Each structure stands twice: as structure tokens, then as C-alpha cells.
Amino acid sequence: MTELPDEPAGGPPDELSTVAPRLRDLRRRSGLTLETAARLVGLSPAHLSRLETSQRQPSLPMLLALARTYGTTVSELLGETAPERDPIVRAGRAEASEAGGWTYWTVGGAGRAMQALRVRVPQRAQGDLVRVHPGEEWLYVLKGRLRLTLGAAVQVLEPGDAAHFDSLTPHRIAAASPGGVELLFVHTLLQSGAAELCLGDDTRRPRAVSPRHRS
């Protein structure tokens, strides 16, 4: 197994001094055993145990992987106080990002049990990728035509059509029109890192889209 690198040897910085007990508490709150959590993150159980007991200092990539697995943020792992949540997301503040060929805008608040996205799916982007993960998904077609595969059933959705389904049902999302499809997409996180699973590109950080590609 290839493990994520540790930080160089030496005493942990102040901001990492309380990470170990927080890692253990978050894993237990997620209902994961040490072995299961280690497998999801790409570590050995012994390595994760050393992180949870302050015997090892985690690197930033490792913190990112742990945060995704536990459905939280690096800020929470570090014990940073979250700013007051603003329930309003203004159009001009939604930054476009790209993952696996999809362009998406976060249109919901951070740190919630659901994540809301506006997504643009080009034709032939991830059309053969099957997703299965805990939670529920709801989507609403804004523009274009969407081909939605749920198990063995294939449906084509037109603008104004919506779908609400259990994410444990094997599902595929693809554009059925040459110009792609644009949709609203809401999914529950359920401590599963479902954002990456839904976007189908959990091996890379999403890259920001230049202003000329934004709508």
C-alpha cells in the first residue's frame, strides 16, 4: 500500500497539537473502525493509530484525505472556529471549479449535512463512470437533456425534470444532448466524502475555471 507522506520529524506545531484526539473522536463519530478508516484513507491501521496518539505528525495531504473520509474540513480537524454561517449565497460569489470534465459551482453553505451544486456536464464526460455511495441525491435539469442510469434502468430527463434517489443504487450521470447538460444537484454527505464520489474525481483537487469559462 502506498501511503501519504508524513511531515518531517520534529515536534508538532501548536495548531497540530490537538489533532490526534480530534482524529480519534471524528473516526468514532463516523462509525468507522481503525482498519476501515485506514483503508479508506490509504494508510495502514498502525500508521493511523500513531496519528491518533500523537506519535506521528500528519502532512497536509493526509489531513485532506482524513477530512474527506470523515465528512468534515481541515479547519475542523485543526480546531479552528468556523465563521458565522451566511444563509445567502450570492451569484457573484460562486466560484466555478472543474473535476473530471464537469464544471460546478457550490451554491450551498459550507459545513452542512447537504451540499448543493450547479453542475455543467459536457457530452461524453464521465458517461461510463458508475457511482455507489451512502446518502441521497436530488437533481433538477436546467438546460439540455440528461441521461440518468439507475441500476439497470435508463431515463432521459428534459429541462424541468427532476430525480430523487438513494445513492447506494448504482448510478451514472451523462449528457444526452450535444451541447451538454446543466443541472442543480443536491446530495447528503453522511460523513462519506460524497462530493468527490459524486463528481467522480477524488484523485485530484478540483481546479478553478478561468473567468472566461464562467457563465
C-alpha positions in Angstrom: 0.0 0.0 0.0 1.3 3.4 -0.9 0.9 5.8 2.0 0.6 9.5 2.1 3.8 11.2 3.4 4.3 12.4 6.9 5.7 15.8 7.8 9.4 15.9 8.6 10.4 14.7 12.1 10.3 17.1 15.0 7.8 18.5 17.5 4.3 19.2 16.1 3.4 22.8 15.5 0.9 24.3 18.0 -2.0 24.1 15.6 -1.4 20.3 15.3 -1.1 19.6 19.0 -4.8 18.7 19.5 -5.3 17.0 16.1 -4.7 13.5 17.4 -7.7 13.2 19.8 -9.9 15.0 17.3 -9.0 12.4 14.6 -9.9 9.6 17.0 -13.2 11.3 18.0 -14.2 12.0 14.4 -13.5 8.5 13.3 -15.6 7.1 16.2 -18.4 9.5 15.4 -18.3 8.3 11.8 -18.8 4.7 13.0 -15.6 3.6 11.4 -13.2 1.0 12.8 -9.5 1.8 12.7 -9.0 -0.7 10.0 -11.8 0.6 7.8 -10.8 4.2 8.2 -7.2 3.4 7.4 -8.2 1.6 4.2 -10.4 4.5 3.0 -7.5 7.0 3.6 -4.8 4.8 2.1 -2.9 4.2 5.4 -2.0 1.1 7.4 -4.0 0.7 10.7 -0.8 1.1 12.6 0.0 4.3 10.9 -3.4 5.8 11.6 -3.2 4.6 15.2 0.1 6.6 15.6 -1.6 9.7 14.2 -4.4 9.3 16.7 -1.9 9.0 19.6 0.4 11.9 18.5 3.2 9.6 17.6 3.2 10.8 14.0 2.6 14.3 12.6 0.2 14.3 9.6 1.0 16.1 6.4 -1.5 18.4 4.7 -2.4 15.8 2.0 -3.0 13.4 4.8 -5.2 15.9 6.7 -7.2 16.5 3.5 -7.7 12.8 3.0 -8.8 12.3 6.6 -11.2 15.3 6.4 -12.9 13.9 3.3 -13.2 10.4 4.9 -14.9 11.9 8.0 -17.1 14.3 6.1 -15.5 17.4 7.6 -13.0 20.1 6.9 -9.3 20.5 7.7 -10.3 23.6 9.7 -12.4 21.4 12.0 -9.5 18.9 12.3 -7.3 21.8 13.4 -9.9 23.0 15.8 -10.4 26.4 14.1 -13.6 28.3 14.9 -15.9 28.4 12.0 -17.2 31.8 11.0 -20.9 32.6 11.4 -22.8 30.9 8.5 -24.3 33.2 6.0 -27.5 31.6 4.6 -27.3 33.6 1.4 -25.0 32.6 -1.5 -24.8 35.5 -4.0 -24.3 34.7 -7.7 -21.2 36.7 -7.9 -19.5 34.8 -5.1 -20.0 31.3 -6.6 -16.6 30.2 -7.9 -16.5 27.8 -10.9 -14.3 24.7 -10.5 -13.7 21.7 -12.6 -13.4 18.0 -11.7 -13.4 15.1 -14.2 -14.6 17.3 -17.0 -17.6 18.6 -15.1 -17.8 22.3 -14.2 -19.6 23.1 -11.0 -20.5 25.9 -8.7 -21.1 25.5 -5.0 -24.4 27.2 -4.3 -25.0 26.0 -0.7 -23.4 26.8 2.6 -20.3 25.1 3.9 -20.4 22.6 6.9 -23.9 21.4 6.2 -25.3 17.9 6.0 -26.2 18.5 2.3 -24.2 20.0 -0.5 -25.9 21.9 -3.3 -24.1 22.4 -6.6 -24.9 23.8 -10.0 -23.3 21.5 -12.5 -22.5 21.6 -16.2 -21.8 18.1 -17.7 -20.3 18.1 -21.3 -21.2 15.3 -23.6 -19.1 12.2 -23.1 -17.7 13.4 -19.8 -17.6 10.5 -17.2 -20.5 8.9 -19.0 -19.3 5.4 -18.2 -18.5 6.0 -14.6 -20.7 4.2 -12.1 -21.1 5.7 -8.7 -22.2 4.0 -5.5 -22.0 5.6 -2.1 -24.1 6.3 1.0 -26.7 9.1 1.0 -29.4 10.5 -1.2 -29.2 12.6 -4.3 -31.7 15.1 -5.9 -31.1 16.7 -9.3 -33.1 19.1 -11.5 -32.4 19.7 -15.2 -31.9 23.3 -16.1 -30.7 23.1 -19.7 -30.1 20.3 -22.2 -31.0 16.6 -21.8 -29.7 14.3 -19.1 -29.2 10.5 -19.4 -29.6 9.1 -15.9 -28.9 5.4 -15.3 -30.3 3.9 -12.0 -29.3 0.3 -11.7 -30.5 -1.3 -15.0 -33.0 1.4 -15.8 -32.1 4.3 -18.1 -34.1 7.5 -18.2 -33.7 10.7 -20.3 -34.6 13.8 -18.4 -35.6 17.1 -20.1 -35.4 20.6 -18.7 -37.8 20.9 -15.7 -37.5 17.1 -14.9 -36.1 16.1 -11.6 -34.9 12.9 -9.9 -34.5 11.9 -6.2 -32.8 8.6 -5.4 -30.8 6.5 -2.9 -27.1 6.9 -3.7 -26.5 3.2 -2.9 -28.3 2.5 -6.2 -25.5 2.2 -8.8 -26.0 5.3 -10.9 -24.5 7.1 -13.9 -25.0 10.7 -15.0 -24.3 11.8 -18.6 -25.3 14.4 -21.1 -27.7 13.2 -23.7 -27.5 16.4 -25.8 -24.6 17.6 -28.0 -24.2 20.9 -26.0 -24.1 19.1 -22.7 -26.5 19.4 -19.8 -26.8 21.9 -16.8 -28.4 20.9 -13.6 -29.0 21.6 -10.0 -27.6 18.8 -7.8 -28.0 18.2 -4.1 -26.6 15.3 -2.1 -26.3 14.3 1.5 -22.7 14.0 2.8 -23.4 11.4 5.6 -19.7 11.5 6.7 -18.7 9.8 3.5 -16.8 12.4 1.4 -19.6 12.1 -1.1 -18.7 15.2 -3.0 -15.7 13.5 -4.6 -17.6 10.3 -5.1 -20.4 12.1 -6.9 -18.1 14.2 -9.0 -16.1 11.0 -9.8 -12.7 12.6 -9.5 -11.4 12.0 -6.0 -7.8 11.6 -7.1 -7.2 15.3 -7.9 -8.1 18.6 -6.4 -10.7 20.5 -8.4 -9.1 23.2 -10.4 -10.5 26.7 -10.7 -12.0 27.7 -14.0 -10.8 30.9 -15.6 -13.4 33.8 -15.7 -13.9 33.4 -19.4 -15.4 29.9 -18.9 -17.8 31.0 -16.3 -21.5 31.6 -17.0 
